Amino acid sequence: MVVELNERSASFVHALAGAKNVTPAVTQFGSRSLEGTNAEGFANDVGVERYQCATLLRPGEYQLLLVEAPNVPPVELKSAIRWSIKDMLDYHVDDATIDVLAIPPDASRAGRNHSMYAVAAKNELIEARIKQFEAARIPISVIDIAETAQRNIGALYEEPARGLALLYPGEEASLLTVTFNQELFLARRFELGLSALRSARDETLERLVLELQRTLDLFDRQFPQVPVTKLLLAPLPEEYGLDEALGQNVGIMIEPIDFSDTLSFEGGSVPDPATQWRLFHLFGASLRVQTKVL
Protein backbone atom coordinates (compact mmCIF):
# COMPACT_ATOMS: atom_id res chain seq x y z
CA MET A 1 0.00 0.00 0.00
CA VAL A 2 1.31 3.42 -0.98
CA VAL A 3 0.48 6.17 1.51
CA GLU A 4 0.94 9.92 1.22
CA LEU A 5 0.59 11.90 4.44
CA ASN A 6 -0.04 15.63 4.52
CA GLU A 7 -0.96 17.85 7.42
CA ARG A 8 -4.65 17.75 6.56
CA SER A 9 -5.15 14.53 4.62
CA ALA A 10 -3.91 11.05 3.86
CA SER A 11 -4.11 9.41 0.41
CA PHE A 12 -3.58 5.74 -0.31
CA VAL A 13 -3.58 3.08 -3.06
CA HIS A 14 -3.14 -0.66 -2.75
CA ALA A 15 -2.70 -2.94 -5.75
CA LEU A 16 -1.84 -6.57 -6.38
CA ALA A 17 0.72 -6.66 -9.18
CA GLY A 18 3.64 -8.64 -10.47
CA ALA A 19 2.22 -11.82 -12.02
CA LYS A 20 2.89 -12.08 -15.74
CA ASN A 21 -0.10 -11.66 -18.06
CA VAL A 22 -2.36 -10.85 -15.11
CA THR A 23 -4.07 -7.47 -14.93
CA PRO A 24 -3.00 -5.63 -11.75
CA ALA A 25 -5.88 -5.40 -9.30
CA VAL A 26 -6.48 -2.27 -7.22
CA THR A 27 -8.12 -3.27 -3.95
CA GLN A 28 -8.24 0.11 -2.20
CA PHE A 29 -7.72 3.76 -3.08
CA GLY A 30 -8.83 7.13 -1.82
CA SER A 31 -8.15 10.07 0.47
CA ARG A 32 -9.15 10.75 4.06
CA SER A 33 -9.32 14.06 5.86
CA LEU A 34 -7.22 14.23 9.01
CA GLU A 35 -9.21 17.17 10.37
CA GLY A 36 -10.31 16.37 13.91
CA THR A 37 -8.32 13.12 13.96
CA ASN A 38 -4.75 11.99 13.39
CA ALA A 39 -2.76 9.82 11.05
CA GLU A 40 -2.84 6.91 13.50
CA GLY A 41 -6.63 6.92 13.32
CA PHE A 42 -6.43 6.79 9.53
CA ALA A 43 -3.97 3.89 9.74
CA ASN A 44 -6.36 1.93 11.93
CA ASP A 45 -9.34 2.62 9.66
CA VAL A 46 -7.56 1.48 6.51
CA GLY A 47 -5.81 -1.45 8.22
CA VAL A 48 -2.30 -0.61 7.09
CA GLU A 49 -0.79 -3.23 9.41
CA ARG A 50 -1.85 -5.86 6.84
CA TYR A 51 0.40 -4.40 4.13
CA GLN A 52 3.92 -3.56 3.15
CA CYS A 53 3.75 0.22 2.93
CA ALA A 54 5.55 2.73 0.75
CA THR A 55 5.50 6.47 0.27
CA LEU A 56 6.78 8.96 -2.29
CA LEU A 57 9.19 11.82 -1.90
CA ARG A 58 7.78 15.11 -3.15
CA PRO A 59 9.38 17.18 -5.92
CA GLY A 60 12.04 19.36 -4.34
CA GLU A 61 12.82 16.79 -1.66
CA TYR A 62 15.32 14.92 -3.84
CA GLN A 63 17.53 15.30 -6.88
CA LEU A 64 17.62 12.97 -9.85
CA LEU A 65 21.05 13.35 -11.44
CA LEU A 66 22.24 11.94 -14.76
CA VAL A 67 25.82 10.69 -14.39
CA GLU A 68 28.30 8.58 -16.31
CA ALA A 69 28.21 4.98 -15.12
CA PRO A 70 31.48 4.24 -13.30
CA ASN A 71 33.48 1.24 -14.40
CA VAL A 72 33.56 -0.50 -11.01
CA PRO A 73 32.27 -3.80 -9.56
CA PRO A 74 28.59 -3.72 -8.46
CA VAL A 75 29.53 -3.72 -4.75
CA GLU A 76 31.46 -0.47 -5.27
CA LEU A 77 28.85 1.26 -7.43
CA LYS A 78 27.10 3.38 -4.82
CA SER A 79 30.34 4.61 -3.27
CA ALA A 80 31.64 5.52 -6.75
CA ILE A 81 28.41 7.37 -7.55
CA ARG A 82 28.62 9.18 -4.22
CA TRP A 83 32.05 10.48 -5.20
CA SER A 84 30.93 11.53 -8.69
CA ILE A 85 27.92 13.59 -7.52
CA LYS A 86 29.50 15.28 -4.51
CA ASP A 87 29.92 18.58 -6.37
CA MET A 88 26.36 18.47 -7.76
CA LEU A 89 24.73 18.74 -4.34
CA ASP A 90 24.19 21.94 -2.38
CA TYR A 91 24.93 20.08 0.86
CA HIS A 92 27.71 17.72 1.96
CA VAL A 93 27.56 14.33 0.26
CA ASP A 94 27.99 12.62 3.66
CA ASP A 95 24.58 14.05 4.57
CA ALA A 96 22.91 12.38 1.57
CA THR A 97 21.03 9.13 1.11
CA ILE A 98 21.84 7.89 -2.39
CA ASP A 99 20.42 5.24 -4.69
CA VAL A 100 21.00 4.47 -8.36
CA LEU A 101 18.91 3.62 -11.41
CA ALA A 102 20.63 1.89 -14.30
CA ILE A 103 19.97 2.91 -17.90
CA PRO A 104 20.64 -0.22 -19.97
CA PRO A 105 23.52 0.36 -22.42
CA ASP A 106 23.14 -0.10 -26.16
CA ALA A 107 24.43 -3.61 -26.91
CA SER A 108 25.47 -2.50 -30.42
CA ARG A 109 27.82 0.12 -28.93
CA ALA A 110 29.75 -2.13 -26.57
CA GLY A 111 32.70 -0.52 -24.87
CA ARG A 112 31.29 2.99 -24.98
CA ASN A 113 30.43 4.91 -21.84
CA HIS A 114 26.80 4.92 -20.78
CA SER A 115 24.77 6.85 -18.24
CA MET A 116 22.72 6.13 -15.17
CA TYR A 117 20.59 8.09 -12.73
CA ALA A 118 21.59 8.86 -9.16
CA VAL A 119 18.87 9.75 -6.66
CA ALA A 120 19.96 11.87 -3.70
CA ALA A 121 18.02 13.16 -0.70
CA LYS A 122 19.10 14.62 2.62
CA ASN A 123 19.46 12.09 5.42
CA GLU A 124 17.52 14.35 7.77
CA LEU A 125 14.56 14.46 5.37
CA ILE A 126 14.50 10.66 5.04
CA GLU A 127 14.75 10.26 8.81
CA ALA A 128 11.93 12.76 9.37
CA ARG A 129 9.68 10.93 6.91
CA ILE A 130 10.35 7.60 8.61
CA LYS A 131 9.57 9.11 12.02
CA GLN A 132 6.33 10.59 10.65
CA PHE A 133 5.18 7.13 9.57
CA GLU A 134 6.36 5.50 12.78
CA ALA A 135 4.31 8.02 14.77
CA ALA A 136 1.26 7.07 12.71
CA ARG A 137 2.05 3.37 13.20
CA ILE A 138 2.35 2.83 9.47
CA PRO A 139 4.99 0.16 8.70
CA ILE A 140 6.93 1.86 5.93
CA SER A 141 9.41 -0.29 3.97
CA VAL A 142 9.97 1.69 0.75
CA ILE A 143 10.48 5.36 -0.08
CA ASP A 144 9.95 5.84 -3.81
CA ILE A 145 10.02 8.71 -6.31
CA ALA A 146 7.60 9.88 -8.99
CA GLU A 147 9.91 8.97 -11.89
CA THR A 148 9.97 5.26 -11.04
CA ALA A 149 6.26 5.27 -10.20
CA GLN A 150 5.59 6.74 -13.65
CA ARG A 151 7.88 4.12 -15.20
CA ASN A 152 5.67 1.40 -13.69
CA ILE A 153 2.61 2.88 -15.37
CA GLY A 154 4.39 3.22 -18.70
CA ALA A 155 5.35 -0.46 -18.52
CA LEU A 156 1.65 -1.40 -18.63
CA TYR A 157 1.30 0.21 -22.06
CA GLU A 158 4.59 -0.72 -23.75
CA GLU A 159 4.65 -2.43 -27.12
CA PRO A 160 7.45 -4.85 -28.13
CA ALA A 161 10.62 -3.16 -29.45
CA ARG A 162 9.11 0.31 -28.94
CA GLY A 163 9.95 3.08 -26.52
CA LEU A 164 7.04 4.77 -24.77
CA ALA A 165 6.84 8.39 -23.66
CA LEU A 166 4.47 9.40 -20.85
CA LEU A 167 3.61 12.96 -19.83
CA TYR A 168 2.08 13.81 -16.46
CA PRO A 169 1.04 17.46 -16.15
CA GLY A 170 1.08 18.29 -12.44
CA GLU A 171 -0.24 21.44 -10.83
CA GLU A 172 3.03 23.40 -11.06
CA ALA A 173 5.25 21.19 -13.26
CA SER A 174 5.02 18.34 -15.74
CA LEU A 175 7.00 15.10 -15.71
CA LEU A 176 8.03 13.34 -18.93
CA THR A 177 9.40 9.81 -18.87
CA VAL A 178 10.49 7.40 -21.59
CA THR A 179 10.51 3.68 -20.86
CA PHE A 180 11.74 0.73 -22.88
CA ASN A 181 11.56 -2.92 -21.85
CA GLN A 182 10.13 -1.71 -18.52
CA GLU A 183 13.26 0.32 -17.80
CA LEU A 184 13.47 4.08 -17.27
CA PHE A 185 15.58 5.69 -19.99
CA LEU A 186 14.59 9.33 -19.58
CA ALA A 187 13.04 11.52 -16.91
CA ARG A 188 12.65 15.25 -17.33
CA ARG A 189 10.60 17.77 -15.39
CA PHE A 190 9.24 20.92 -17.07
CA GLU A 191 8.26 23.92 -14.94
CA LEU A 192 4.95 24.10 -16.80
CA GLY A 193 1.81 22.72 -15.19
CA LEU A 194 -1.95 23.01 -14.99
CA SER A 195 -1.83 26.32 -13.13
CA ALA A 196 0.06 27.83 -16.08
CA LEU A 197 -2.43 26.30 -18.53
CA ARG A 198 -5.29 27.90 -16.64
CA SER A 199 -3.69 31.35 -16.58
CA ALA A 200 -2.10 31.45 -20.07
CA ARG A 201 -3.35 28.46 -22.02
CA ASP A 202 -2.09 29.18 -25.54
CA GLU A 203 1.34 30.38 -24.45
CA THR A 204 1.80 27.42 -22.09
CA LEU A 205 0.71 24.91 -24.74
CA GLU A 206 3.20 26.40 -27.18
CA ARG A 207 6.06 26.25 -24.66
CA LEU A 208 5.19 22.71 -23.57
CA VAL A 209 5.03 21.46 -27.15
CA LEU A 210 8.42 23.04 -27.88
CA GLU A 211 10.03 21.47 -24.80
CA LEU A 212 8.61 18.06 -25.71
CA GLN A 213 9.82 18.31 -29.29
CA ARG A 214 13.34 19.27 -28.20
CA THR A 215 13.49 16.55 -25.56
CA LEU A 216 12.25 13.77 -27.81
CA ASP A 217 14.58 14.86 -30.63
CA LEU A 218 17.54 14.78 -28.26
CA PHE A 219 16.46 11.40 -26.92
CA ASP A 220 16.26 10.02 -30.47
CA ARG A 221 19.87 11.08 -31.07
CA GLN A 222 21.12 9.70 -27.76
CA PHE A 223 19.19 6.41 -27.92
CA PRO A 224 18.70 5.47 -31.59
CA GLN A 225 18.02 1.89 -30.46
CA VAL A 226 14.82 3.02 -28.69
CA PRO A 227 12.24 4.21 -31.26
CA VAL A 228 9.55 6.27 -29.51
CA THR A 229 6.30 6.02 -31.45
CA LYS A 230 3.69 6.97 -28.86
CA LEU A 231 3.18 9.59 -26.15
CA LEU A 232 0.76 8.76 -23.37
CA LEU A 233 -1.00 11.61 -21.61
CA ALA A 234 -1.94 11.12 -17.97
CA PRO A 235 -5.58 11.60 -16.91
CA LEU A 236 -6.46 15.24 -16.27
CA PRO A 237 -8.97 16.76 -13.83
CA GLU A 238 -10.52 18.89 -16.59
CA GLU A 239 -10.20 19.56 -20.32
CA TYR A 240 -7.25 21.70 -21.44
CA GLY A 241 -6.96 20.78 -25.14
CA LEU A 242 -3.56 19.30 -24.40
CA ASP A 243 -4.02 16.07 -26.35
CA GLU A 244 -5.15 17.98 -29.44
CA ALA A 245 -2.23 20.44 -29.26
CA LEU A 246 0.29 17.64 -28.81
CA GLY A 247 -1.27 15.54 -31.55
CA GLN A 248 -0.95 18.39 -34.04
CA ASN A 249 2.64 19.28 -33.22
CA VAL A 250 4.70 16.53 -31.61
CA GLY A 251 4.73 14.13 -34.56
CA ILE A 252 3.93 10.86 -32.78
CA MET A 253 0.69 9.21 -31.71
CA ILE A 254 -0.93 10.76 -28.61
CA GLU A 255 -3.02 8.51 -26.39
CA PRO A 256 -4.82 9.66 -23.21
CA ILE A 257 -4.61 7.21 -20.31
CA ASP A 258 -7.63 5.77 -18.52
CA PHE A 259 -6.69 3.32 -15.76
CA SER A 260 -9.87 1.32 -16.38
CA ASP A 261 -8.17 0.04 -19.56
CA THR A 262 -5.17 -1.51 -17.78
CA LEU A 263 -6.13 -1.98 -14.12
CA SER A 264 -8.98 -3.87 -12.54
CA PHE A 265 -10.79 -2.34 -9.57
CA GLU A 266 -12.24 -4.65 -6.94
CA GLY A 267 -15.87 -3.86 -6.31
CA GLY A 268 -16.12 -2.03 -9.64
CA SER A 269 -15.38 1.39 -8.14
CA VAL A 270 -13.35 2.99 -10.95
CA PRO A 271 -11.85 6.39 -10.05
CA ASP A 272 -12.89 9.37 -12.14
CA PRO A 273 -10.22 11.22 -14.20
CA ALA A 274 -9.69 13.84 -11.48
CA THR A 275 -8.94 11.12 -8.91
CA GLN A 276 -6.70 9.25 -11.35
CA TRP A 277 -4.74 12.49 -11.88
CA ARG A 278 -4.52 13.31 -8.16
CA LEU A 279 -3.37 9.80 -7.17
CA PHE A 280 -1.46 9.10 -10.39
CA HIS A 281 1.95 8.43 -8.89
CA LEU A 282 0.47 6.53 -5.94
CA PHE A 283 -1.13 4.16 -8.45
CA GLY A 284 2.24 3.86 -10.17
CA ALA A 285 4.15 3.19 -6.96
CA SER A 286 1.61 0.52 -5.97
CA LEU A 287 2.68 -1.42 -9.10
CA ARG A 288 6.26 -1.66 -7.85
CA VAL A 289 7.82 -5.11 -8.22
CA GLN A 290 11.28 -5.60 -6.73
CA THR A 291 13.10 -7.89 -9.16
CA LYS A 292 16.73 -6.83 -8.91
CA VAL A 293 18.94 -4.68 -6.77
CA LEU A 294 22.07 -2.83 -7.88
LINCOR-V977810 format. One record per backbone hydrogen bond with DSSP energy under -1.0 kcal/mol. NH is the residue of the N-H (numbers start at 0). CO is the residue of the C=O. Records with the same first field share a line. If there is no record, write none. Layout:
NH = CO + CO
This chain:
1 = 12
2 = 53
3 = 10
5 = 8
9 = 31
10 = 3
11 = 29
12 = 1
13 = 27
15 = 24
21 = 18
24 = 15
25 = 263
26 = 13
27 = 13
29 = 11
31 = 9
33 = 7
36 = 33
41 = 37
42 = 38
43 = 39
44 = 40
45 = 41
46 = 42
47 = 42
49 = 46
50 = 47
52 = 138
53 = 0
54 = 141
56 = 143
60 = 57
62 = 119
64 = 117
66 = 115
68 = 113
71 = 69
75 = 72
76 = 73
79 = 75
80 = 76
81 = 77
82 = 78
83 = 79
84 = 80
87 = 84
94 = 91
95 = 92
96 = 120
98 = 118
100 = 116
108 = 105
111 = 108
115 = 66
116 = 100
117 = 64
118 = 98
119 = 62
120 = 96
122 = 94
125 = 121
126 = 122
127 = 123
128 = 124
129 = 125
130 = 126
131 = 127
132 = 128
133 = 129
134 = 130
135 = 131
136 = 133
137 = 132
139 = 137
140 = 52
141 = 52
143 = 54
148 = 144
149 = 145
150 = 146
151 = 147
152 = 148
153 = 149
154 = 150
155 = 152
156 = 153
161 = 158
162 = 226
163 = 178
164 = 229
165 = 176
166 = 231
167 = 174
169 = 172
173 = 189
174 = 167
175 = 187
176 = 165
177 = 185
178 = 163
179 = 182
182 = 179
184 = 177
185 = 177
187 = 175
189 = 173
191 = 189
193 = 169
194 = 170
196 = 192
197 = 193
198 = 194
199 = 195
203 = 199
204 = 200
205 = 201
206 = 202
207 = 203
208 = 204
209 = 205
210 = 206
211 = 207
212 = 208
213 = 209
214 = 210
215 = 211
216 = 212
217 = 213
218 = 214
219 = 215
220 = 216
221 = 217
222 = 218
225 = 222
228 = 162
230 = 252
231 = 164
232 = 254
233 = 166
244 = 240
245 = 241
246 = 242
247 = 243
249 = 245
252 = 228
254 = 230
256 = 232
260 = 257
261 = 258
262 = 258
263 = 23
265 = 25
267 = 264
269 = 267
275 = 271
276 = 272
277 = 273
278 = 274
279 = 276
282 = 278
283 = 279
284 = 280
285 = 281
286 = 283
287 = 284
